[in-house]
Amino acid sequence: MMGRMGTEGDTFRVIAGRYRLEARIGRGGMGVVWRATDQLLGRQVAVKEIPLDEALSAEDARLQRDRTLREAGAVARLSHPHVIVVHDVVEQDERPYIVMELIDGGSLADRISAHGPVDAAEAARIGADLLSALRAAHTAGVLHRDIKPANVLVESGTGRVVLTDFGIAQVAGATTLTETGSFVGSPEYTAPERMSGVRTGPEADLWSLGALLCTALSGESPFRRDSLGGILHAVVIDEIRPPAQAAPLLPVVRGLLERDPERRLDAVEAERMLRAFGETGRTPPRRAPERTYTPTRRDLPLRRSPAPERARSGGLMAPVRRRRGVLAAVLLVAVTAGAGVSAAVLLMDRGGGDGRTAAGSPVPGTPTNSPTGTAKPAPTVTLPSAPSGYRVAEDPAGFALAVPDGFTREPQGERVFYLSSGETFRLGVKVTDPQPGGPMGVMRRAAAKGPETNPGYRDGRVTSVTHRGRSAAFWEFTWDGFSAAEGARHTYDVCWEENGRLYDVWVSAPMGKAREAKEYFDVAVDTFTVP
């Protein structure tokens, strides 16, 4: 039977002697989706046509086709109410096709575009159902690798949530479904470990779900920027600021958007917390204990001694500022057939308000190999004394300082945070190479980018101070904070150069607790000790 298809000039065609392609209903990076009729069973189906790279040799094209069919077959064996049902995987004219159930309803992206963000209860329901789907996929050894609102369908009438488009899925132990070694996916929803080219596991899908929840609640990903380089920097480096609308689900969102995959909230616990919110309207605390941080570098030998000399400048312990420093990370994002992104991106120095970092700089005390291959001894840090109510934190990054009792260490890339319960107070440290213009240049550039990096930035001022006889720069400002429920936050930040390194220390807290935050800041800077 011949007839007209969904676009002018197209005609009906039948593949595998059974599936009649009738209308194009979608097009994405990994292929074209058709509304079709299964002529054998007399039912409507969706058929995804997988494009092949015409630049490949005949042998490579055959290998890619075989791999696609084999791995799509593994996805087809998944059986879960929130995973798209794959009925068949066929081949026509040496091109693979995936035959799936046809969902009567649009994508979550379409829903957000047409009707705006969803409320917290609906986001929790969607997130919990997707987590259930991911647990089933991960148990079967299948990683999705492209979770985003466009790949989540919401069935009309029932509201059933369906995870679809496993087009770039990866089966454990195999190469990827539609590419070999190049980067594919949606950068705004891609986990930082995938950005850096590290071999990834199920945790990467959970990061993507965290970004999806932010989009569902606010209308856009928290990592959306004007350029690909900006997106990559936001994912890998910038302070992660969930939207204000995420406040009811913040423990889950923050847990999923943990840059360290070892510390990321797992699927079971995230689903439990979201379903509890759906039932009670409250997000329960994380039940599973936090994983203990395991440093990747040998701990520095530290010895205690009397408190170091201290110098104040008008009550300010000549500060340290954690200016979002130089990230020297080259990320190759390769193009795939007709989709995705393509560029070799060098992420350069960018400023940032309440959280900045630098990558690529050696950490004080990191053992280095001598010409003979023997490790040089690590430097020694002389520990400060801690005031009452504080403890001395001997940080693996090569410094020591006094932090309030109960604060817990939270590394984020090259930054190190010490956080109070609930993250009301955030004490951060960054160590990098000296920057052009010295501490004042660093702070002035950061302040100039304050409105870009800190929503609602205001009342910012940069002043010249001294820290233990060294020139330093102090930056103080207010901004809108992480959520509307918490309100505005105030930040104290100071940086200085010492022993050929730039040290940056800052504390931020809600406006109502600024005085207490200033005390924590003064003690941190006053007791800060380096090799």
FITOR-603519 format. One line per 8 residues: number of its first residue (from 1); their letters; for each residue z, y, x of C-alpha. Coordinates in nm, 4 decimals. Each point is the difference from the previous one (the first is absolute). Example, Ala and Ser with C-alpha at 12.3 -4.5 7.8 and 13.67 -1.06 7.14 Angstrom:
residues 2
1) AS) 0.7800:-0.4500:1.2300 | -0.0660:0.3440:0.1370
END
This chain:
residues 531
1) MMGRMGTE) 0.0000:0.0000:0.0000 | -0.0951:0.3407:0.1344 | 0.1305:0.3372:-0.1078 | 0.1324:0.3301:0.1219 | 0.3074:0.0297:0.2208 | 0.2497:0.2806:0.0250 | -0.2219:0.2292:0.2046 | -0.3543:0.1162:-0.0588
9) GDTFRVIA) -0.2583:-0.2343:0.1483 | 0.2322:-0.2989:0.0469 | -0.0646:-0.3277:-0.1838 | 0.2224:-0.2909:-0.0878 | 0.0210:-0.2689:0.2625 | 0.1771:-0.3311:0.0083 | 0.1827:-0.1274:0.3089 | 0.0897:-0.3595:0.0775
17) GRYRLEAR) -0.1969:-0.0977:-0.3088 | 0.2937:0.0986:-0.2161 | 0.1291:0.3598:0.0215 | -0.2140:0.2720:-0.1588 | 0.0711:0.3412:0.1541 | -0.0271:0.2580:-0.2774 | 0.1533:0.3340:0.0985 | 0.1490:0.1547:0.3095
25) IGRGGMGV) 0.3618:0.0885:-0.0806 | 0.1357:0.0902:0.3383 | -0.0855:0.0679:0.3586 | 0.2373:-0.0014:0.2924 | 0.0119:-0.0369:0.3730 | -0.0166:-0.3769:-0.0194 | -0.2836:-0.0403:-0.2501 | -0.1410:0.0581:-0.3460
33) VWRATDQL) 0.1706:-0.1393:-0.3113 | -0.2132:-0.1086:-0.2959 | 0.0800:-0.0800:-0.3580 | -0.1573:-0.3410:-0.0497 | -0.0240:-0.2928:-0.2372 | 0.0850:-0.3546:0.1009 | -0.2885:-0.1688:-0.1828 | 0.1533:-0.3464:0.0378
41) LGRQVAVK) 0.3318:0.0836:-0.1664 | -0.1186:0.2945:-0.2061 | 0.2609:0.2475:0.1245 | 0.0027:0.3453:0.1553 | 0.0938:0.0171:0.3682 | -0.0007:0.2481:0.2853 | -0.2126:-0.0820:0.3046 | 0.0505:0.1673:0.3353
49) EIPLDEAL) -0.3032:0.0088:0.2255 | 0.1117:-0.0017:0.3638 | -0.2277:0.2024:0.2306 | -0.1001:-0.1452:0.3328 | -0.0562:0.1959:0.3169 | -0.3749:0.0038:0.0496 | 0.0502:0.0936:0.3641 | 0.1437:-0.3442:0.0711
57) SAEDARLQ) -0.2044:-0.2731:0.1584 | -0.0991:-0.2934:-0.2200 | 0.2713:-0.2153:0.1561 | 0.2711:0.2646:-0.0372 | -0.1069:0.0647:-0.3587 | 0.0302:-0.3704:-0.0747 | 0.3468:-0.0141:0.1551 | 0.1092:0.3053:-0.2004
65) RDRTLREA) -0.1373:-0.1523:-0.3193 | 0.1746:-0.3318:0.0620 | 0.3263:0.1764:0.0784 | -0.0267:0.2087:-0.3157 | -0.0543:-0.3052:-0.2172 | 0.2793:-0.1949:0.1659 | 0.2599:0.2753:-0.0175 | -0.0977:0.1135:-0.3491
73) GAVARLSH) 0.0593:-0.3611:-0.0994 | 0.3550:0.0292:0.1347 | 0.0558:0.3108:-0.2113 | -0.1456:-0.1852:-0.2999 | 0.2786:-0.2575:0.0279 | 0.2611:0.2662:-0.0732 | 0.1424:-0.0366:-0.3497 | 0.2222:0.2825:-0.1207
81) PHVIVVHD) 0.0043:0.2151:-0.3156 | -0.0278:0.3195:0.2049 | -0.2750:-0.1174:0.2357 | -0.3627:0.0172:-0.1091 | -0.1293:-0.3445:-0.0962 | -0.2889:-0.1093:0.2200 | -0.2142:-0.2483:-0.1923 | -0.2646:-0.0796:0.2560
89) VVEQDERP) -0.1476:0.0859:0.3380 | -0.3766:-0.0423:0.0202 | -0.2956:0.0861:0.2196 | -0.3415:0.1335:-0.0958 | -0.2750:0.0913:0.2475 | 0.2527:-0.0419:0.2827 | 0.2280:0.2609:-0.1559 | 0.3563:-0.0859:-0.1169
97) YIVMELID) 0.1241:0.0836:-0.3492 | 0.3553:-0.0257:-0.1358 | 0.0298:-0.0750:-0.3730 | 0.3206:0.1345:-0.1563 | 0.1614:0.0524:-0.3353 | -0.1118:0.3164:-0.1762 | 0.2953:0.2312:-0.0710 | -0.0343:0.2265:-0.3029
105) GGSLADRI) 0.1530:0.3121:0.1482 | -0.0352:0.2463:0.2832 | 0.1701:0.0309:0.3331 | 0.3303:0.1693:0.0695 | -0.1993:0.2658:0.1871 | -0.2050:0.0661:-0.3142 | 0.3168:0.0235:-0.2069 | 0.1615:0.2508:0.2363
113) SAHGPVDA) -0.3191:0.2054:0.0126 | -0.0336:0.0106:-0.3781 | 0.3623:0.0276:-0.1106 | 0.1989:0.1066:0.3056 | 0.2867:-0.1775:0.1795 | 0.2158:-0.2595:-0.1725 | 0.3746:0.0253:-0.0503 | 0.2551:-0.1852:0.2105
121) AEAARIGA) 0.0444:-0.2849:-0.2504 | -0.3735:-0.0709:-0.0123 | -0.0315:0.0271:0.3774 | 0.2878:-0.2459:0.0391 | -0.1713:-0.2446:-0.2391 | -0.3318:0.0261:0.1806 | 0.1634:-0.0305:0.3404 | 0.2102:-0.3021:-0.0962
129) DLLSALRA) -0.3029:-0.1833:-0.1414 | -0.2025:0.0718:0.3125 | 0.2834:-0.1193:0.2217 | 0.0098:-0.3228:-0.1960 | -0.3749:-0.0367:0.0590 | 0.0359:0.0718:0.3697 | 0.2747:-0.2567:0.0390 | -0.2322:-0.2629:-0.1436
137) AHTAGVLH) -0.2864:0.1065:0.2254 | 0.2147:0.0148:0.3121 | 0.1520:-0.3393:-0.0737 | -0.3557:-0.1363:-0.0098 | -0.0756:0.1668:0.3323 | -0.2227:0.2723:-0.1442 | 0.0394:0.3651:0.0986 | -0.1668:0.2551:-0.2282
145) RDIKPANV) -0.0340:0.2875:0.2528 | -0.1402:0.2591:-0.2423 | 0.2654:0.0705:-0.2614 | -0.0688:0.3321:-0.1712 | -0.0183:0.1279:-0.3597 | -0.3742:-0.0687:-0.0201 | 0.0700:-0.3704:0.0592 | 0.2591:-0.0313:-0.2754
153) LVESGTGR) -0.1287:-0.0582:-0.3532 | 0.2015:0.0709:-0.3149 | -0.1155:-0.2057:-0.2968 | -0.0551:0.1922:-0.3222 | 0.2327:-0.0924:-0.2844 | 0.2332:-0.2232:0.2014 | 0.0685:0.2289:0.2984 | -0.0303:-0.3051:0.2261
161) VVLTDFGI) -0.0169:0.0999:0.3669 | -0.2588:-0.1873:0.2044 | -0.0486:0.0175:0.3768 | -0.3684:-0.0309:0.0784 | -0.2558:0.0532:0.2743 | 0.1123:-0.2392:0.2690 | -0.3295:0.0949:0.1653 | 0.1570:0.0623:0.3420
169) AQVAGATT) 0.2776:-0.2536:-0.0396 | 0.0995:-0.2095:0.2942 | 0.1076:-0.3613:-0.0031 | 0.2689:-0.0835:0.2533 | -0.1538:-0.1502:0.3116 | -0.3533:0.1160:-0.0835 | -0.2136:0.3018:0.0730 | -0.0331:0.2545:-0.2748
177) LTETGSFV) -0.2018:-0.0595:-0.3108 | -0.2744:0.2548:0.0455 | 0.0272:0.1261:0.3529 | 0.0733:-0.1106:0.3514 | 0.2296:0.2221:0.1992 | -0.0826:0.3379:-0.1519 | 0.2390:0.2067:-0.2059 | -0.0483:-0.0068:-0.3752
185) GSPEYTAP) 0.2198:0.1319:-0.2743 | 0.1185:0.3299:-0.1433 | 0.1806:0.2083:0.2655 | 0.2313:0.1752:-0.2499 | 0.1411:-0.3415:-0.0952 | -0.0197:-0.1775:0.3367 | 0.3158:-0.1000:0.1870 | 0.0619:0.1635:0.3399
193) ERMSGVRT) -0.0024:-0.3341:0.1798 | -0.3549:-0.0606:-0.1231 | -0.0967:0.3505:0.1094 | 0.1177:-0.0799:0.3525 | -0.1987:-0.3230:0.0112 | 0.3039:-0.2274:0.0090 | -0.0368:-0.3405:-0.1614 | 0.1517:0.0394:-0.3431
201) GPEADLWS) 0.1604:-0.2138:-0.2658 | 0.1172:0.0254:-0.3621 | 0.2120:0.3064:0.0795 | -0.3174:0.2117:0.0250 | -0.0777:-0.0694:-0.3665 | 0.3521:0.1149:-0.0898 | -0.0499:0.3338:0.1766 | -0.3204:0.0478:-0.2024
209) LGALLCTA) 0.1933:-0.0681:-0.3190 | 0.2531:0.2668:0.0945 | -0.2815:0.2533:0.0361 | -0.1464:-0.1190:-0.3313 | 0.3319:0.0597:-0.1777 | 0.0050:0.3589:0.1327 | -0.3531:0.0516:-0.1303 | 0.0828:-0.1460:-0.3397
217) LSGESPFR) 0.3011:0.2317:-0.0296 | -0.1507:0.3223:0.1374 | -0.3762:-0.0324:-0.0267 | -0.0810:-0.0271:0.3705 | 0.0945:-0.1924:0.3103 | 0.2677:0.1619:0.2199 | -0.2398:-0.0546:0.2912 | -0.2938:0.1915:-0.1465
225) RDSLGGIL) -0.1318:0.2626:0.2399 | -0.3195:0.2014:0.0420 | -0.1383:-0.2161:0.2810 | 0.0053:-0.3571:0.1198 | 0.1879:0.1087:0.3112 | 0.2588:0.1693:-0.2198 | 0.0428:-0.3143:-0.2093 | 0.0484:-0.2184:0.3070
233) HAVVIDEI) 0.2514:0.2446:0.1440 | 0.1886:0.0068:-0.3307 | 0.0178:-0.3786:-0.0153 | 0.0980:-0.0576:0.3617 | 0.1954:0.3111:0.0987 | 0.0981:0.2576:-0.2618 | 0.3289:0.0052:-0.1829 | -0.0435:-0.2130:-0.3117
241) RPPAQAAP) 0.0877:0.2089:-0.3041 | -0.0275:-0.1860:-0.3298 | -0.0914:0.2285:-0.2923 | 0.2745:0.1491:-0.2145 | -0.1101:-0.2225:-0.2903 | 0.0985:-0.3052:0.2054 | 0.3711:0.0937:-0.0076 | 0.0976:-0.2640:-0.2619
249) LLPVVRGL) -0.1604:-0.2741:0.2121 | 0.0714:0.1548:0.3393 | 0.1907:-0.2968:0.1523 | -0.2984:-0.2246:-0.0668 | -0.2610:0.2517:0.1126 | 0.1853:0.0796:0.3209 | 0.0590:-0.3688:0.0648 | -0.3694:-0.0842:-0.0375
257) LERDPERR) -0.1124:0.3006:0.2057 | 0.2051:-0.1055:0.3004 | -0.2232:0.0265:0.3081 | 0.1693:-0.2906:0.1753 | -0.1289:-0.3127:-0.1817 | 0.3122:-0.1886:0.1071 | 0.2143:0.2453:-0.1961 | -0.2319:0.0368:-0.2974
265) LDAVEAER) 0.1302:-0.0998:-0.3427 | -0.1210:-0.3506:-0.0843 | -0.1876:-0.0920:-0.3160 | 0.2829:-0.1950:-0.1619 | 0.2553:0.2765:0.0373 | -0.2433:0.2767:-0.0955 | -0.0973:-0.1850:-0.3175 | 0.3656:-0.0582:-0.0891
273) MLRAFGET) 0.0795:0.3684:0.0394 | -0.2988:0.1133:-0.2070 | 0.0702:-0.2443:-0.2829 | 0.3637:0.1094:-0.0018 | -0.1161:0.3581:-0.0420 | -0.2193:-0.1065:-0.2905 | 0.3006:-0.1583:-0.1690 | 0.2712:0.2558:0.0765
281) GRTPPRRA) -0.1749:0.3237:0.0962 | 0.1706:-0.0133:0.3383 | -0.1193:-0.1288:0.3342 | 0.2676:-0.2249:0.1512 | 0.0809:0.0210:0.3713 | -0.1824:-0.2236:0.2402 | 0.1774:-0.3332:-0.0129 | -0.1315:-0.1626:0.3134
289) PERTYTPT) 0.1743:0.1283:0.3136 | -0.1992:0.2233:0.2301 | -0.1531:-0.1869:0.2900 | 0.1687:0.0821:0.3268 | -0.2146:0.2207:0.2192 | -0.1159:-0.1876:0.3082 | -0.1131:0.2336:0.2758 | -0.3301:-0.0834:0.1637
297) RRDLPLRR) 0.1158:0.1433:0.3304 | 0.2903:-0.1087:0.2152 | 0.3162:0.1905:-0.0891 | 0.1014:0.2577:0.2551 | 0.3130:-0.0660:0.2040 | 0.2527:0.2576:-0.1135 | 0.3358:0.0937:0.1463 | 0.2732:0.2069:-0.1526
305) SPAPERAR) 0.1359:0.3046:0.1745 | 0.1745:0.3243:-0.0931 | -0.1825:0.2203:-0.2488 | -0.2964:0.1865:0.1500 | -0.0013:0.3744:0.0453 | -0.0771:0.1817:-0.3205 | -0.1495:0.3410:-0.0613 | -0.0256:0.1773:-0.3319
313) SGGLMAPV) -0.2134:0.2937:-0.0973 | 0.1598:0.1709:-0.2931 | 0.1320:-0.3326:-0.1281 | -0.3371:-0.1687:0.0504 | 0.0118:-0.2864:0.2454 | -0.3233:0.1037:0.1547 | -0.2196:-0.2088:-0.2137 | -0.2686:-0.2555:0.0134
321) RRRRGVLA) -0.2957:0.0073:-0.2274 | -0.1984:-0.2972:-0.1023 | -0.3372:0.1631:-0.0213 | -0.2561:-0.2374:-0.1316 | -0.1489:-0.0606:0.3402 | -0.2948:-0.1517:0.1671 | -0.1291:-0.3218:-0.1416 | -0.2526:-0.1447:0.2369
329) AVLLVAVT) -0.1205:-0.2837:-0.2149 | -0.3621:-0.0910:-0.0313 | -0.0845:-0.1843:-0.3182 | -0.3442:-0.1447:-0.0496 | -0.0951:-0.0264:-0.3641 | -0.3242:-0.1940:-0.0276 | -0.2504:0.0306:-0.2785 | -0.0830:-0.2977:-0.2214
337) AGAGVSAA) -0.2948:-0.0565:-0.2287 | -0.0343:0.3180:-0.2027 | 0.3721:0.0691:-0.0226 | 0.3224:0.0929:0.1590 | 0.0415:0.2484:0.2794 | -0.1621:0.0428:0.3372 | 0.1304:0.1906:0.2977 | 0.1764:-0.0233:0.3307
345) VLLMDRGG) 0.2941:0.2270:-0.0622 | 0.2231:0.1528:0.2611 | 0.3217:0.1181:-0.1588 | 0.1081:0.3082:0.1843 | 0.3020:0.2298:0.0060 | 0.1162:0.1138:-0.3413 | 0.3072:0.1900:-0.1073 | 0.2414:-0.1022:-0.2673
353) GDGRTAAG) 0.3021:0.1175:-0.1852 | 0.2755:-0.2407:-0.0841 | -0.1426:-0.2878:0.1998 | -0.2276:0.0034:0.3007 | -0.0731:-0.2542:0.2667 | -0.1963:-0.0682:0.3115 | -0.1574:-0.3223:0.1067 | -0.1414:-0.1103:0.3280
361) SPVPGTPT) 0.2779:0.1520:0.2114 | 0.2177:-0.2276:0.2068 | 0.3581:-0.0306:-0.1128 | 0.2672:0.0819:0.2563 | 0.1346:-0.3160:0.1492 | -0.3001:-0.2175:-0.0777 | -0.0401:-0.2448:0.2893 | -0.3251:0.0499:0.1906
369) NSPTGTAK) -0.1653:-0.2363:0.2419 | -0.0052:0.0899:0.3661 | -0.2989:-0.0930:0.2185 | 0.1763:-0.3252:0.0848 | 0.0489:-0.0848:-0.3671 | 0.3782:0.0453:0.0040 | 0.1630:0.2121:-0.2695 | 0.1589:0.3259:0.1017
377) PAPTVTLP) 0.3639:0.0342:-0.0970 | 0.0552:0.1939:-0.3219 | 0.1777:0.3347:0.0313 | 0.3620:0.0390:-0.0965 | 0.1189:0.2166:-0.2877 | 0.3461:0.1497:0.0182 | 0.1555:-0.0314:-0.3411 | 0.1534:0.3015:-0.1717
385) SAPSGYRV) 0.3289:0.0027:-0.1865 | -0.0080:-0.0126:-0.3800 | 0.2144:0.2316:-0.2158 | 0.2170:-0.1491:-0.2709 | -0.2138:-0.1360:-0.2833 | -0.2961:-0.0615:0.2325 | -0.1162:-0.2841:0.2199 | -0.2109:-0.0042:0.3147
393) AEDPAGFA) -0.3489:-0.1366:-0.0637 | -0.1456:-0.1564:0.3147 | -0.3646:0.0103:-0.0983 | -0.2534:-0.2496:0.1459 | -0.2460:0.2903:0.0338 | 0.2012:0.1260:0.2955 | 0.2457:0.2588:-0.1272 | 0.3484:0.0125:-0.1473
401) LAVPDGFT) 0.1662:0.2308:-0.2510 | 0.2858:0.0121:-0.2469 | -0.0900:-0.0694:-0.3636 | 0.2255:-0.0058:-0.3064 | 0.1663:-0.3307:-0.0837 | -0.2105:-0.1959:-0.2486 | -0.3369:0.1401:0.1102 | -0.2547:-0.2769:0.0616
409) REPQGERV) -0.2876:-0.0038:0.2470 | -0.3532:0.0067:-0.1434 | -0.2886:0.0064:0.2535 | -0.3317:0.1410:-0.1253 | -0.2649:-0.0269:0.2678 | 0.1052:0.2169:0.2928 | 0.2623:0.1754:-0.2113 | 0.3523:-0.1298:-0.0435
417) FYLSSGET) 0.2033:0.0911:-0.3090 | 0.3697:-0.0391:-0.0676 | 0.0469:0.0071:-0.3766 | 0.2991:0.0338:-0.2283 | 0.0400:-0.2243:-0.3025 | -0.2724:0.0916:-0.2471 | -0.1733:0.2029:0.2740 | 0.1703:0.3203:-0.1132
425) FRLGVKVT) 0.0314:0.0990:0.3649 | -0.2850:-0.0762:0.2404 | 0.0627:0.0439:0.3715 | -0.3142:-0.0450:0.2091 | -0.0916:-0.0151:0.3672 | -0.3388:0.0032:0.1690 | -0.0767:-0.0240:0.3701 | -0.3413:0.0908:0.1396
433) DPQPGGPM) -0.1733:0.1645:0.2935 | 0.0314:0.3762:0.0449 | -0.2458:0.1969:-0.2155 | -0.2043:0.3164:0.0653 | 0.2088:0.3123:-0.0463 | 0.3250:-0.1866:0.0538 | 0.2661:-0.0337:-0.2715 | -0.0854:0.3344:-0.1614
441) GVMRRAAA) -0.3680:-0.0915:-0.0161 | 0.0868:-0.3323:-0.1617 | 0.2204:0.1614:-0.2619 | -0.2364:0.2832:-0.0818 | -0.2878:-0.2420:-0.0556 | 0.2243:-0.2133:-0.2174 | 0.1103:0.3014:-0.2026 | -0.3623:0.1101:-0.0443
449) KGPETNPG) -0.0736:-0.3372:-0.1589 | 0.3192:0.0050:-0.2048 | -0.1746:0.0629:-0.3351 | -0.2403:-0.2866:0.0715 | 0.2588:-0.2560:0.1038 | 0.2972:0.1015:-0.2139 | -0.0762:0.0697:-0.3676 | 0.1627:0.3219:-0.1141
457) YRDGRVTS) 0.0647:0.1120:0.3580 | 0.1919:0.3301:0.0122 | 0.2562:0.2071:0.1911 | -0.1244:-0.1390:0.3320 | 0.0992:0.1667:0.3251 | -0.0391:-0.0978:0.3657 | 0.2363:0.1468:0.2601 | 0.0512:-0.0358:0.3721
465) VTHRGRSA) 0.3305:-0.1607:0.1004 | 0.1453:-0.1766:0.3015 | 0.1245:-0.3523:0.0359 | 0.2211:-0.0765:0.3000 | -0.1669:0.2815:0.1891 | -0.3530:-0.1054:-0.0951 | -0.2415:0.1965:-0.2156 | -0.0241:-0.1492:-0.3471
473) AFWEFTWD) -0.1436:0.0858:-0.3406 | 0.1730:-0.0202:-0.3361 | -0.1802:-0.0329:-0.3332 | 0.1732:0.0311:-0.3375 | -0.1687:-0.0199:-0.3402 | 0.0238:-0.1091:-0.3640 | -0.2503:-0.2096:-0.1935 | -0.0291:-0.1752:-0.3372
481) GFSAAEGA) 0.1328:-0.3362:0.1193 | -0.0943:-0.3582:-0.0766 | 0.0528:0.0067:-0.3759 | 0.0631:0.2388:-0.2855 | 0.3228:-0.1860:-0.0803 | 0.1408:0.0661:0.3466 | -0.1293:0.3561:0.0238 | -0.0685:0.2233:0.2992
489) RHTYDVCW) 0.1019:-0.1024:0.3514 | 0.0960:0.2069:0.3027 | -0.0964:-0.0982:0.3543 | 0.1492:0.0929:0.3378 | -0.2197:-0.0887:0.2962 | 0.0163:0.0663:0.3742 | -0.2013:-0.1103:0.3027 | 0.0299:0.0422:0.3743
497) EENGRLYD) -0.1383:-0.1463:0.3225 | 0.2124:-0.2077:0.2333 | -0.0908:-0.2253:0.2930 | -0.3697:0.0311:-0.0734 | 0.0284:-0.0919:-0.3695 | 0.0053:0.1942:-0.3261 | 0.2952:-0.0862:-0.2241 | 0.0063:0.0895:-0.3682
505) VWVSAPMG) 0.3037:-0.0439:-0.2258 | 0.0224:0.0981:-0.3650 | 0.2129:-0.0492:-0.3098 | -0.1027:0.0553:-0.3619 | 0.2024:-0.0159:-0.3215 | -0.0004:0.1340:-0.3565 | 0.0699:0.3735:-0.0199 | 0.3427:-0.0596:-0.1491
513) KAREAKEY) 0.1001:-0.1983:0.3095 | -0.1538:0.2285:0.2627 | 0.3362:0.0969:0.1504 | 0.0944:-0.3631:0.0548 | -0.3475:-0.0671:0.1407 | 0.0445:0.2844:0.2493 | 0.3204:-0.1619:0.1249 | -0.1812:-0.3317:0.0511
521) FDVAVDTF) -0.2789:0.1870:0.1760 | 0.2331:0.1856:0.2350 | 0.1861:-0.3169:0.0961 | -0.3247:-0.1938:0.0543 | -0.1466:0.2674:0.2272 | 0.3300:0.0641:0.1784 | 0.0463:-0.3677:0.0875 | -0.3664:-0.0876:0.0617
529) TVP) -0.0276:-0.1712:0.3388 | -0.3045:-0.1245:0.1939 | -0.0530:-0.1765:0.3355
END
